[in-house]
Amino acid sequence: MVNTYREKRIGDLPPHLYAIGAQSYQNIKLDSQGQCIIISGESGAGKTESTKLLVNFLANLNERSSLCEQIISANPILEAFGNAKTTKNDNSSRFGKYVEIYFDNCGKVEGACINHYLLEKARIKSQNIGERNYHIFYTMLEGLSQQEKAQLKLSTTCHYHYLKNGSVITCEGRDETQEFEQVKSGLKTLNFSQKDILEIFKLLSAILHLGNLTYNSITADNMEASEVVQCEHLDVILNLLQVVKKDFLEALTQKTMFIGGNKVVSHVSKDQACVNRDGFSMTLYSHVFSFILKQINKIISNQITSRKPSIGILDIFGFENFASNSFEQLCINFANEHLQQFFVEHIFKLEQEEYLKEGIKWQNLEFRDNEEVLVLLGGGQINVMTLIDDETKFPKGDDKGLMVRTHQHFVQHKSFLPSKSEAKLEFGIRHYAGLVRYRVDGFIEKNRNSLSADWLNVVKTCGNEFLKSLFTKELSSTAKGSKTSLIMQYKLSLEMLMATLHSCNPFFIRCIKPNNIKKASVFNHILCCQQLQYLGIMDTAKIRRAGYPIRYSYFEFIQRYRILVPGTPPAHKIQNSKGAAKKICQSVLHVESGDFQFGITKIFLKLHHCNILESEREKLFTKSAIILQRYFRAFLRKKRMEKMLNAAKVIQRYWRAYKPRRDYIVIQRGYLRLQASIRSRQVTHKFKKLKNIIIRLQVG
Ligand SMILES: Nc1ncnc2c1ncn2[C@@H]1O[C@H](COP(=O)(O)OP(=O)(O)OP(=O)(O)O)[C@@H](O)[C@H]1O
């Protein structure tokens, strides 16, 4: 299929992912504008698979270099560390990514870069029923040798609390041992040192042991407090992280605050101590993930310094609506609202604007616009995101306060649904893909996103240099309390992504999920129709049917179809290109106007007219190819005959020289006959005609 689609334009062949890949590749070779392919759809609809296929396609267009191998081998690593089994998808990406592939002037892959967005950290500490933690933990425990496990102080999956609170530890159809081999070989291809690989596994092991730490409730200074239960896990963690025991235990069970410049230390309850422990585990994991991506980028960027035109592929978490939705779902759905608006802008708003700009006859169509909900979430001065941020910064801010404030500001908003009762900490948002109710409890804590001073102290004084290096940024930051909250960091990174997408020529791939039972070849009609509706595909079909899906600048149009009207000069030699385009349409489509329109700089066509033009062009090519073949054969025949004649002449000479005159006359007569017969069969070579055909084919 790569070969079938590699040189084709969109529409030349039936729709295919590779048609989009090929078109974006051709665009980037012709033009310096970046191209982006936005893949969207629900969780489990096929975004990641599509991304992999596209990256492979682009890597296979030219001879596959070791750089391409490196880009491709990043994938199993990312999937192991960033994907997990969920109820919707056995290989669900729990982070968003934007893969950019850079090309040199000859169209060869010159480098790549993977930007990542919002890894779901909460999965480290707990999973919904039927879900698992990140694949890498199970993969590692199955794939490591006994000796390696002993070195890392690891046992089996069912021993770790963090790995089994979704009640499943296996994933159907996944061969963990084989996956582990792929991860290891990927890490090797991407030049990870043996030492770094060992350090990564050490931290993963430490995270698993952290999850097994338990506490006793105690009373200290007449207050509810907690203490860590002494166990083998504690020793293993101290050993793996090389942290100071006293500091570590304090970070787990105490809280240090700076009030008015004074240090105030207080004890925390057993529950809060669990939150402390999980917070550290989650931060550790997300830092390991960022480290891996940084290393991968170091290699695949191939030391590209200047920004080259690239093809970017966006595979971002799909819209989510679970039985219980939290902060993560709000972030994910916020990203999806952005992408939906980008789609709406390109397909509807810009489309209709272009008709207006080009001065063609057009009746504006209605379409579903999600701009309002996007503004509610992240636009203007006050929006849901800024309220979350403000509440987090507020010293006494909490989830209840957040709920009250969102209610105060947005109760009138038609996309906002307040909680049914004050006791219920929730609000609802009417997204383009449906209503989602969010449980607000935990929002503020999740948004805080900063390690306490106690944990930073643990890292600062530890003997594990690798661990320390992961926290360089935090350790060097001196400004306390001015850290950007998670939601603001995320909002900023999304805005940067959107700016990148806006600067590119976009393609959209909408993945439709066929069923909710993770089965092949089962098409749930209602489910598919719902997605077609809310993704705006029905509206898209409407605008495409009423509008003009095919458009060419007059220059492009003439270059492509002038072959159909003999005598039409090349586009650059034509002054009145609109007139020339009209002439082509009249003579091929046999209609003056109507279903196609002539704008100021472009011609706008319906698909059926484009199909006629394309099929006429195809027919002409086939005819020309046959004539060319015929002439080529004739040409070969002539060459052969020339050789025979030459041979005859040689024989003539031979006989003249060596044979008696009488014999010679007999033979000569025979050869003259041969010569004559050869000449009479000879084809007339109309080289001029042949040349013309070749020129026409070249033009095509
Ligand atoms: N083109 C395809 N060919 C075969 N199977 C596919 C294809 N696309 C998706 N699938 C199947 O669907 C599953 C889910 O696809 P994928 O992981 O790409 O979904 P996703 O949209 O990226 O989901 P998420 O948002 O949860 O990451 C795959 O593991 C695979 O089993």
Ligand as a Chemical Component Dictionary entry (heavy atoms), coordinates in Angstrom:
data_LIG
# 
_chem_comp.id                   LIG 
_chem_comp.type                 NON-POLYMER 
_chem_comp.pdbx_formal_charge   0 
_chem_comp.three_letter_code    LIG 
# 
loop_
_chem_comp_atom.comp_id 
_chem_comp_atom.atom_id 
_chem_comp_atom.alt_atom_id 
_chem_comp_atom.type_symbol 
_chem_comp_atom.charge 
_chem_comp_atom.model_Cartn_x 
_chem_comp_atom.model_Cartn_y 
_chem_comp_atom.model_Cartn_z 
_chem_comp_atom.pdbx_ordinal 
LIG N1  N1  N 0 -6.146 0.374  11.854 1  
LIG C1  C1  C 0 -6.336 -0.592 12.744 2  
LIG N2  N2  N 0 -6.181 -1.878 12.418 3  
LIG C2  C2  C 0 -6.379 -2.843 13.309 4  
LIG N3  N3  N 0 -6.742 -2.659 14.584 5  
LIG C3  C3  C 0 -6.908 -1.413 14.968 6  
LIG C4  C4  C 0 -6.725 -0.307 14.084 7  
LIG N4  N4  N 0 -6.972 0.807  14.760 8  
LIG C5  C5  C 0 -7.293 0.441  16.007 9  
LIG N5  N5  N 0 -7.273 -0.896 16.140 10 
LIG C6  C6  C 0 -7.585 -1.676 17.365 11 
LIG O1  O1  O 0 -8.173 -0.812 18.323 12 
LIG C7  C7  C 0 -7.345 -0.718 19.482 13 
LIG C8  C8  C 0 -7.371 0.699  19.996 14 
LIG O2  O2  O 0 -6.724 1.553  19.072 15 
LIG P1  P1  P 0 -5.819 2.760  19.552 16 
LIG O3  O3  O 0 -5.002 2.380  20.720 17 
LIG O4  O4  O 0 -5.118 3.278  18.350 18 
LIG O5  O5  O 0 -6.971 3.763  20.034 19 
LIG P2  P2  P 0 -6.811 5.278  20.478 20 
LIG O6  O6  O 0 -7.826 6.045  19.713 21 
LIG O7  O7  O 0 -5.400 5.708  20.351 22 
LIG O8  O8  O 0 -7.273 5.212  21.984 23 
LIG P3  P3  P 0 -6.785 6.049  23.282 24 
LIG O9  O9  O 0 -7.368 7.420  23.172 25 
LIG O10 O10 O 0 -7.387 5.278  24.400 26 
LIG O11 O11 O 0 -5.307 6.019  23.288 27 
LIG C9  C9  C 0 -5.966 -1.180 19.036 28 
LIG O12 O12 O 0 -5.230 -1.720 20.114 29 
LIG C10 C10 C 0 -6.329 -2.240 18.004 30 
LIG O13 O13 O 0 -6.674 -3.441 18.654 31 
# 
loop_
_chem_comp_bond.comp_id 
_chem_comp_bond.atom_id_1 
_chem_comp_bond.atom_id_2 
_chem_comp_bond.value_order 
_chem_comp_bond.pdbx_ordinal 
LIG N1  C1  SING 1  
LIG C1  N2  SING 2  
LIG C1  C4  DOUB 3  
LIG N2  C2  DOUB 4  
LIG C2  N3  SING 5  
LIG N3  C3  DOUB 6  
LIG C3  C4  SING 7  
LIG C3  N5  SING 8  
LIG C4  N4  SING 9  
LIG N4  C5  DOUB 10 
LIG C5  N5  SING 11 
LIG N5  C6  SING 12 
LIG C6  O1  SING 13 
LIG C6  C10 SING 14 
LIG O1  C7  SING 15 
LIG C7  C8  SING 16 
LIG C7  C9  SING 17 
LIG C8  O2  SING 18 
LIG O2  P1  SING 19 
LIG P1  O3  DOUB 20 
LIG P1  O4  SING 21 
LIG P1  O5  SING 22 
LIG O5  P2  SING 23 
LIG P2  O6  DOUB 24 
LIG P2  O7  SING 25 
LIG P2  O8  SING 26 
LIG O8  P3  SING 27 
LIG P3  O9  DOUB 28 
LIG P3  O10 SING 29 
LIG P3  O11 SING 30 
LIG C9  O12 SING 31 
LIG C9  C10 SING 32 
LIG C10 O13 SING 33 
# 
